[in-house]
Amino acid sequence: MELPVVRINEVSKYEGQDVELRGWLYNKRSSGKLHFLQVRDGSGIIQAVMFKGDVSPELFEQADHLGQETSVKVRGTVRADKRSPLGFELGVKDLEVVHEAREYPITPKEHGVAYLMEHRHLWLRSNRQNVIIRVRHTIEKAIRDYFDQNGFTLVDAPVFTPSACEGTSTLFEVPYFDLGKAYLTQSGQLYMEAAAMAFGKVYCFGPTFRAEKSKTRRHLTEFWMVEPEVAYMTLDEDMDLAEDFICFIVQRVLEKHEKELVEVLERDVSKLKSVQKPFPRITYDEAIERLQKAGHDAKWGDDFGGDEETVLANQFDRPVIVHRYPAELKAFYFKKDSNNPKLALGMDVLAPEGYGEIIGGGQREESQETLESAIQAHNLPMEAFNWYMDLRKYGSVPHAGFGLGVERTVAWLCGLHHVRETIPFARMMERITP
C-alpha cells in the first residue's frame, strides 16, 4: 500500500498512522540499538527514531554512516512525544537514500559570518536561517493582506527609470540602447503618485536599489520596499496609516511565529507585544531637544543617522514617529508646512531597540507652480519630470504615502544584528555572490 507523503509541519494530523517524509538529514546521533535521525523538509524538523529490530541489518548499518544533508525518504509511524519540540516523532520502518551528501561544508561547529555568507546557498538550510526567511514570508504576506483588505490596488512600478527621485548620486547606472542611460529604481513613489490619481489608493511592492557606499549593519544595495500612496491623504492620516500597518504586521508575526522567535532566535517577544497603538509622535524640534537633553550634540538642521535614531527610539517602548523635518533635508516633492515653510510635511517611523528608520514618507506637494520651483531649486532636469508635472496639471489633489523597508522590518522583528540575514541572497558593497 502506498503511504501518504506528508510535510513535517502536518504530522500532527497523522498520529498513529504510517507516512512517508521526504527531506534531508539535518543531524543524527546513535545509541547502541537506536539511531536518532533529525530530518528536515523545509517546513520543520522531526526526530526519526530507527530501532535496530525494526529494519534490516544492512539499512541500520547504512543509516549509521549517512552524511549531513543526505536526501532521504523516510517511512514510519507518527508517534506523540511530549519531549519533542514538534510534539511528535517518527518510528522508522524504512529509509531510502535519494542522494548521499559527503563532507557538507557547514557542520554543527561554529563558523565565521564571512564563511557562512560565502556558502549562503547552503546556510539557508540551517534552522535559524529557515525561521528568519519564513518570518520574512509572513511579513510579506501580511503586507499584501493589509493593503488588499483595505481597498488598495497593487500597481507594479518599473525597475528601469530615466531619472532619479532625489538626484543620481546613489543610483546604479546602466546603458539603455539608443536612449542613453537608465537607472535602477530607488523608489516607485513617483509612479505611485500617478497611480493614486487613477485608483485612489495604491501600493507597489518590489526590489529597489541604492548605490550608497555604506557598510553599516542597516544597509544593503538591493532591498525590498512597499510603497502605498493615497489621494486626498494628509500627513496626519499618513501617520495613522503607518501606525495601523505596523501593528498589523507585528501582530501577524507574533500569531504565527512567537514560539520560533523565542526558542530559535532567542527574541524577547515582550518588546514586540508592546507595539500597540497609539505610537508617540514628536516633531523634529522636539527630537532635537530630546537628543540634547540626552547629551547628544545634535543641532537644528542636522539629519538623523543611526546613533540619533537609536537615542530617540530608546526613550519609548514602541515605535516613535518623528515628523516635520527641515525642508532642506527632504526631497523636492515634499509639501511645506503652511505654518512654517522651513518645515516639510514628512515623517519617519523609528523602530525601538536600535533598529532605526523602518518607514519614511509624508505629504507631497500638489501645486504645479510650487513643485516647478522646487525642481529648479534642486537643480534637477525639468524635462525628466514633465510627465510628473502632468499630475499637477490635470486634477491635482493633496496626497501622501510612505515606504517601508522589508529587510529592516525583518531584522527588527527577528532581533537580528545585521540585515544581511534578512534576505535570501544579500547584495552589499563587498558581496554579489552567491
Number of C-alpha atoms within 10 A of each C-alpha: 3 7 12 13 14 15 18 22 14 10 23 15 10 15 15 15 14 19 22 22 24 21 22 27 23 23 19 19 10 13 8 7 10 15 21 21 25 18 28 25 20 19 14 16 23 24 23 25 20 24 18 17 11 14 15 13 11 8 16 20 13 12 19 15 10 19 18 22 22 19 22 21 17 23 22 23 20 22 18 16 13 10 9 11 13 17 13 21 26 29 21 25 20 16 20 13 16 13 11 15 15 11 9 11 13 17 12 10 5 8 11 7 11 9 12 16 19 14 15 19 13 14 18 20 18 15 17 16 19 18 22 27 17 16 23 23 14 18 22 19 13 20 20 19 14 17 17 14 9 10 12 21 19 19 19 15 21 14 16 15 17 16 19 20 19 17 14 14 11 15 21 16 18 12 10 12 8 6 8 9 14 19 19 22 23 25 27 26 23 18 18 25 25 19 24 24 20 11 18 18 25 26 28 25 22 16 20 19 21 20 18 15 13 13 12 11 15 17 20 27 22 19 22 19 24 22 24 29 32 25 21 16 20 18 23 15 17 22 26 14 15 24 22 15 16 23 19 18 21 19 17 18 22 17 10 13 17 16 15 18 22 13 11 15 17 12 19 14 16 8 13 22 14 13 20 17 13 13 20 14 17 16 14 24 16 13 22 22 15 17 17 13 11 12 9 14 10 17 12 12 14 13 14 17 10 14 11 18 24 19 20 23 23 17 14 14 18 22 31 24 23 25 26 22 25 22 20 14 13 18 17 24 20 21 27 21 18 10 7 11 12 13 21 27 25 30 27 27 27 23 27 24 19 19 26 26 26 20 26 20 26 29 28 27 23 21 16 17 12 14 20 16 12 18 17 12 10 13 10 18 12 13 9 12 17 11 14 17 19 13 18 18 13 10 9 17 16 17 25 30 31 25 24 24 18 25 25 28 24 25 22 23 25 26 20 18 13 17 22 21 20 23 20 16 17 19 18 21 13 8 13 11 13 11
